[in-house]
């Protein structure tokens, strides 16, 4: 390094390296320029100067200098190493690995280069190369603990756990008997726990347990030690010993559900397929003993509600609920909501709570107890009942209960939040947003309530107001940048969905792609942990993190965003099954490509002069508004960009704030396919993934890939209405294709002819017959009827009236229930909206759509979509007037621009007296 330079310049070169490592970049540049004055062609100095400039955000100069330095000294490992560091800084890991390998050909024993190479190999999951590099590092520096551990972890990641154990044992053999010293006990204990977990993973359970007992004194984390011990005992079938350890763990934390479940397994009272009555009695006795032992634990009182039935369930639920209603626990319903999936338990809970409510109204106390309850107990009982009826779809009863609770105690914030949620479920989104904002204004310091309010506003398409409200909790009031930097994905997804509903595809796509960038950043964030975790010996957490990263893109947020963008690019495919976010964007863009400027001018010239003048005026207003918004954003960023020290932090200006450039893609289907492949890899068991694949490949005319997607749909859920649509549509499309001419077409045709008889739904049946058989199997389901009607209109276009009749003959049957306040209907609001859109957009029958709208308005009187009689129940209040004003993002789904002007600096709605509507 700098070996070809004279002593003075060699020292300057060392100063460059030291300045780079200590981030004193100006000092390093000065030293580099001093060398280059005398030796302008010195390759290593040119490379180091380029690396320093790269850290100062002068990337183009940096690459030019590093390439020039490499050109001048191709045989310098420093030049190749620096070139690799430059690529690594730009996340070009494969190119960086190539550079590191070239450097190692020149200097094969360079520790720094080998270490950097190993980090990249771990990042890129080049596990074979990772093992080789780690072995070389260990052979060069066997006295370094990190090299032993790194070599073991490399073998573990490469699915060779037994070899990893051997390496760790060899490392332990190099240690003295009194190791570790006090300052390294935690790290050494972590290594021992990692070794035991490796033995367990390899199946050496007895050896792992023996090792655990042998090294118990050296392991600091006693809780993890006990958890590891009980895991091994259960796997070895030593259940009595396991039960003792679980009881010891429960004494430490009796609210841990895993410990309770483990104890059940050890005493033989756990089964995923249900328990016999005798087992239930024994389990009940077990938990009663635990309740006596741990009277303060809520888990040992709550768990029996999952397995008890009938009168015993009623009694246990009564004992569990009463003290929580008295105490006023808002999360009680959330705690009990999983019980609604158990047959009959929702009815028992309803009966129980109604008994408590009635007794509280009459005597002021619980049944069978002379003591009076505090007045708030009735309010919390009404609060629970409102959520109960909301869960069962009885929104009118739910609203009456929550209104009574608000009348009883109007200062409880949770009441307004729950009423907002009920109105959302009932279909009155503007009113839900208004109630959420009322709740927010009651406690301006609560971030959760603020976030819930923002979510309601976005659901009501009040985007500008939602943005104003969200930034109340961001740093320095900075808007988009701060929300993006915080990786606030729920906000970006909800914003993207709102923009999509409003037809603003550019902004919708921009929001969905922002989520994809977050996942890329999360993947990138693991890089620093490859060295940190080996140094700090957090080995179990490190391996768990790597496994999490490998399945990162299977997360629900990524799935939603990926599907949303594709939907935008592929719109126009009728049928109302869900396909979500990036994917939806690209689907719509494919079916409705954005017009060029020339096309717009051509269309403008065809308009009458008066309309042309109006259009130009609108365009000028829109441009002026956009310019003003940009100026405001720049002013805000300038104001917030000055720190306390007076230094200005200039943030990069977004060159495409409205996402217009994102829409200018040459091949939307190619973009959609990129995200589709990620979904197919990471979410193969999702119906939505294969619906997307079917849609994309049908548009690309990739018939066999579409058939593959169809077969996956039938495998996952053959009785789904969406699967039926795809099945009929696919073979109907194939049936209308021209006769095959080329060899490829003939081959595809032969595959289709061979596959069709294997599909049971079409075996020896025409598509029309298969459609009617599907109808007979699912005639009681609204969504299945709609699917059959849609396919009937495609198969036999002259029978659209019959298709409409199939839908109109649907009956909203009451679901089986013993509810005291009326039946629960089966139809869901979102399904009824989807059917209405089908009648309008696909079947093209406005009269039938109007009849359906009037019918659904009776079932959903609070729905703004169906204009129910009770919709926007708070419209008489000032909040409601603002929310329901079409200019402010009410039922007309605009973006709520003007209402944002009434939000003060503290987040309250102000200046009502100057408001004119």
C-alpha positions, 0 to 999 in steps of 0.5 A, spaced: 500 500 500 503 506 497 509 501 496 512 505 490 512 512 493 518 515 497 517 515 504 514 522 505 509 520 500 508 514 503 506 517 509 501 521 506 498 515 503 497 512 510 494 519 512 489 518 506 487 511 509 487 514 516 483 520 514 478 515 510 477 511 516 476 517 521 471 520 516 476 526 515 475 527 508 477 534 507 484 532 510 484 526 506 483 529 499 488 534 501 493 529 502 491 525 496 492 532 492 499 533 495 501 526 492 498 527 485 502 533 484 508 529 484 505 523 482 499 524 477 499 517 475 499 513 481 493 508 481 492 507 488 492 514 490 487 516 485 483 510 487 483 512 494 481 520 492 475 517 488 473 513 494 474 519 499 470 523 494 464 518 494 463 519 501 462 526 499 456 525 494 461 526 488 459 519 485 461 521 478 468 524 479 469 518 484 468 512 479 472 516 474 478 517 478 477 509 481 477 507 474 483 511 472 487 509 478 485 501 476 487 503 469 494 505 471 495 500 476 491 493 474 496 489 479 494 493 485 490 489 490 488 496 493 485 499 487 481 493 486 479 493 493 477 500 493 473 499 486 469 493 490 468 498 496 465 503 491 460 498 488 458 496 495 456 503 497 451 503 491 449 496 493 452 493 487 454 487 491 455 482 485 460 487 481 463 488 488 465 481 489 468 480 482 473 486 484 474 483 491 476 476 488 481 480 483 484 483 489 485 476 492 488 473 486 494 479 487 494 478 495 490 472 497 492 472 504 489 479 505 485 479 511 481 485 510 479 483 503 477 476 505 473 479 511 469 484 506 468 478 501 465 474 507 460 479 509 458 480 501 457 472 501 453 472 507 449 478 504 448 475 497 447 468 500 453 465 497 453 460 502 459 455 499 463 461 498 462 464 505 464 457 508 471 457 503 472 464 505 471 463 513 475 457 513 481 461 509 480 467 515 480 462 520 487 458 517 490 465 517 488 468 524 486 462 528 487 465 535 481 470 533 475 468 536 470 471 531 474 467 525 472 460 529 465 463 530 464 465 523 466 459 520 461 455 525 455 459 523 457 459 515 457 451 516 450 452 519 447 456 514 450 451 509 445 446 512 451 442 515 450 443 523 454 437 525 460 440 522 458 447 526 458 443 532 465 440 531 468 447 530 465 450 536 468 444 540 474 445 537 474 452 539 472 450 546 478 446 546 483 452 545 480 455 551 483 455 558 479 451 564 477 458 568 474 461 561 471 466 561 472 472 565 467 476 568 467 481 562 465 475 557 461 471 561 454 473 557 458 472 550 460 465 552 454 463 554 450 465 548 455 461 544 454 455 549 446 456 548 447 457 540 451 450 540 446 447 544 440 449 539 445 446 533 445 439 537 437 440 538 437 442 530 441 436 528 437 431 532 442 429 538 437 431 543 440 427 549 447 430 547 444 437 547 441 436 554 447 433 557 451 439 554 446 444 557 446 441 564 454 440 564 455 448 562 449 450 566 454 454 571 457 458 565 450 460 562 448 467 564 441 467 561 437 462 566 430 463 563 433 461 556 436 455 559 430 453 562 426 454 556 431 450 552 431 445 557 424 444 557 424 444 549 429 438 549 425 434 555 418 434 551 422 432 545 425 426 548 418 424 551 420 426 558 414 429 560 413 429 567 420 432 568 418 437 562 411 439 566 416 441 573 420 445 568 414 449 565 411 450 572 417 453 574 417 457 568 410 459 570 412 461 577 416 466 573 411 469 568 404 466 569 401 470 563 405 467 558 401 463 554 406 458 551 408 456 558 401 454 559 400 450 552 406 447 554 404 444 561 398 442 557 402 438 552 406 435 558 400 433 562 397 430 556 391 435 555 392 438 549 390 436 542 388 441 536 383 436 534 379 437 540 378 434 547 374 429 550 369 431 555 373 427 561 379 431 558 376 438 559 374 436 566 381 435 567 384 441 564 378 445 567 381 442 574 388 444 572 387 451 571 382 452 577 389 450 581 393 455 577 388 460 578 388 459 586 396 459 585 396 465 581 390 469 583 393 476 579 394 472 572 389 473 567 392 468 562 390 462 567 383 465 567 382 467 560 385 460 557 379 456 560 374 460 555 377 457 549 375 449 551 369 450 556 362 449 553 355 450 555 354 452 562 361 451 564 363 456 559 357 461 561 360 461 568 367 461 567 366 467 562 361 471 567 367 470 572 372 473 567 368 479 565 365 482 571 371 484 574 374 487 568 367 491 566 368 494 573 375 496 572 373 499 565 378 495 561 377 497 554 380 491 550 375 486 553 372 485 547 378 484 543 380 479 548 374 475 547 373 476 540 377 470 538 371 466 541 366 468 536 369 463 531 367 458 536 360 455 535 355 457 540 359 462 544 357 468 541 350 467 543 352 465 550 356 471 551 350 476 548 346 472 553 350 473 559 352 481 557 344 482 556 343 479 563 348 484 566 346 490 562 339 488 565 341 487 572 345 494 572 339 498 569 334 495 575 338 494 581 345 498 579 349 491 581 350 484 578 345 479 578 346 475 585 350 480 588 347 486 593 353 490 592 352 496 588 357 497 582 360 504 580 356 508 574 361 507 569 360 499 569 354 500 565 357 504 560 363 499 559 357 494 559 354 498 553 361 499 550 362 491 550 355 490 547 356 495 541 362 492 539 358 485 540 353 487 535 358 490 530 361 484 530 355 480 528 353 486 523 347 489 527 349 496 526 343 499 528 343 496 534 350 497 535 350 504 534 344 505 539 348 502 544 354 506 543 350 512 543 347 511 549 354 509 552 356 516 550 350 520 553 352 516 559 359 518 559 361 523 553 368 524 556 371 517 554 375 517 548 374 510 546 367 511 545 368 515 539 373 511 536 368 505 537 363 509 534 367 511 528 369 503 527 362 501 527 360 507 522 366 504 517 363 497 518 356 500 516 359 504 510 358 511 512 366 513 511 365 520 512 361 520 518 367 515 521 372 520 519 369 525 523 368 521 529 375 519 529 377 526 528 372 528 534 376 522 538 383 525 536 381 532 538 379 530 545 387 527 546 392 531 542 398 527 545 395 520 543 399 518 537 395 512 536 388 515 536 391 520 531 393 514 527 387 511 527 383 518 525 388 518 519 386 511 517 379 513 517 380 519 513 384 516 508 378 510 507 374 516 506 378 519 501 380 525 505 387 525 503 389 532 504 386 532 511 389 526 513 396 528 511 395 534 515 393 530 521 399 525 520 404 530 520 402 533 527 406 527 530 412 528 525 419 531 526 419 538 525 412 538 521 416 535 515 410 531 511 412 526 506 419 525 507 419 524 514 413 519 514 417 515 508 423 515 512 419 512 518 417 507 513 410 508 515 407 503 510 400 502 513 400 510 511 403 509 504 398 503 503 392 506 505 394 513 501 395 509 495 388 505 495 385 512 496 389 515 490 387 509 486 379 509 488 380 517 486 383 515 479 390 518 481 394 512 478 401 516 478 400 518 486 397 511 487 403 507 484 408 512 487 405 510 494 405 502 492 412 503 490 415 506 496 413 500 500 417 496 495 423 501 497 422 500 504 423 492 503 429 493 499 432 498 505 430 492 510 434 487 506 440 492 506 439 493 513 442 486 515 449 488 512 451 491 518 449 485 522 454 480 519 460 483 523 456 485 529 453 479 531 459 475 530 463 480 534 457 480 540 456 473 539 448 474 538 448 468 534 441 465 535 438 472 534 443 473 528 441 466 524 433 467 526 434 474 523 437 471 516 431 466 516 426 472 517 430 476 511 429 470 507 422 470 507 421 477 508 417 478 502 412 474 504 409 479 509 402 482 508 404 489 507 409 487 501 403 482 498 398 488 498 403 493 495 405 488 490 398 487 488 396 494 488 401 496 483 399 491 478 392 492 478 393 499 476 396 497 470 391 491 468 384 494 469 379 493 465 378 485 466 371 485 469 370 481 475 370 483 482 375 479 485 381 482 489 387 483 486 392 488 490 396 494 489 403 495 485 400 489 480 393 493 480 396 499 478 400 496 472 394 492 470 390 498 469 396 502 466 396 496 460 388 497 459 388 504 459 395 507 457 396 514 458 395 519 452 401 523 449 401 530 449 400 530 441 394 525 442 391 530 447 392 536 443 389 532 437 383 531 441 383 538 444 382 541 437 376 537 435 372 540 441 368 546 440 371 553 441 367 554 448 369 547 451 376 548 448 377 555 452 374 551 458 379 546 458 385 550 457 382 554 463 382 548 467 389 546 465 392 553 467 388 553 474 391 546 475 398 548 473 398 554 477 395 550 483 401 545 482 406 550 482 403 553 488 403 547 492 411 546 490 412 553 492 409 551 499 413 544 500 419 548 498 418 553 503 416 548 509 422 544 507 427 550 507 424 552 514 425 545 517 431 544 514 435 549 518 438 546 525 439 549 532 446 550 530 444 554 524 446 549 519 442 547 513 440 540 511 438 540 504 433 534 502 433 532 495 427 535 491 422 529 489 423 530 481 416 526 480 411 528 486 405 526 482 408 519 479 407 522 472 414 519 470 412 512 473 406 511 468 410 512 462 413 505 462 414 502 455 411 495 457 406 495 463 406 488 463 413 487 464 413 491 470 407 487 473 411 481 471 417 483 476 412 483 482 408 477 480 414 473 480 416 475 487 409 474 489 409 467 486 416 465 490 414 468 497 406 467 497 405 461 493 399 459 497 395 465 496 389 465 492 390 472 490 397 471 487 394 466 482 389 470 480 394 476 478 398 471 475 392 469 471 390 476 469 397 478 467 398 472 463 392 472 459 393 479 457 400 477 455 397 471 451 401 466 455 396 461 455 400 455 458 402 460 464 395 462 465 393 454 465 398 453 470 395 459 474 388 456 473 390 449 476 393 453 482 387 456 483 383 450 483 388 446 487 387 452 493 380 453 492 376 450 487 369 452 490 371 459 490 367 464 486 374 467 483 376 460 481 370 459 477 370 465 473 377 464 471 376 457 469 370 459 465 373 465 462 379 461 460 376 455 456 371 460 453 377 464 451 381 458 448 374 456 445 374 462 441 381 462 438 383 461 431 385 454 429 393 453 430 397 454 425 405 454 427 408 448 431 408 452 437 401 453 437 399 446 435 403 444 441 400 448 446 393 446 443 395 439 444 397 440 452 390 444 453 386 438 450 390 433 454 389 437 460 381 439 460 379 432 461 383 432 468 379 438 470 373 435 474 369 441 473 369 440 466 369 432 465 364 431 459 361 437 460 360 444 456 362 450 460 354 452 460 353 446 464 359 447 468 356 454 470 349 451 472 352 445 476 356 450 480 350 455 481 346 449 484 351 447 489 352 455 491 345 458 490 345 460 497 351 465 496 350 472 493 357 472 491 357 465 487 350 467 484 354 473 481 359 469 478 355 465 475 351 470 472 357 474 470 359 467 466 352 466 463 353 473 460 359 471 457 357 464 455 350 467 452 350 474 451 343 474 449 341 471 456 343 478 460 336 478 463 336 471 465 343 473 468 340 479 472 335 475 474 339 470 478 342 476 482 335 479 483 333 472 486 338 472 491 335 472 498 339 475 504 338 469 509 339 470 516 344 467 519 343 462 525 343 465 531 339 466 538 340 473 538 335 477 542 335 483 538 333 480 531 337 476 526 344 477 523 343 477 515 349 473 511 350 479 506 356 483 507 356 490 505 363 490 500 359 484 497 353 488 495 357 494 492 361 489 488 354 486 485 352 493 484 358 495 480 357 488 476 350 490 474 353 497 472 359 495 468 359 488 466 351 487 465 350 494 463 343 494 466 342 501 470 335 499 471 337 493 475 343 496 478 338 502 481 333 496 484 339 493 487 341 500 490 334 501 493 334 494 496 341 494 499 339 501 502 334 498 506 339 492 509 345 498 510 341 504 512 348 507 514 351 506 507 353 512 503 354 508 497 347 506 497 345 512 500 341 509 506 337 513 510 341 514 516 348 515 512 352 521 515 348 521 521 353 526 524 352 531 518 348 536 522 354 538 526 360 542 523 364 536 523 359 533 518 358 539 514 365 539 512 366 532 511 360 531 507 362 537 503 364 534 496 369 539 495 372 536 502 372 529 500 365 527 502 361 522 498 364 524 492 371 521 494 375 528 492 382 529 496 379 533 502 384 539 500 380 545 503 378 542 509 386 542 511 386 549 511 381 549 518 386 544 521 390 549 526 397 548 528 395 544 534 391 539 530 384 542 532 379 544 527 378 552 527 375 558 524 368 555 524 365 562 524 368 563 517 366 557 514 361 557 508 358 551 505 
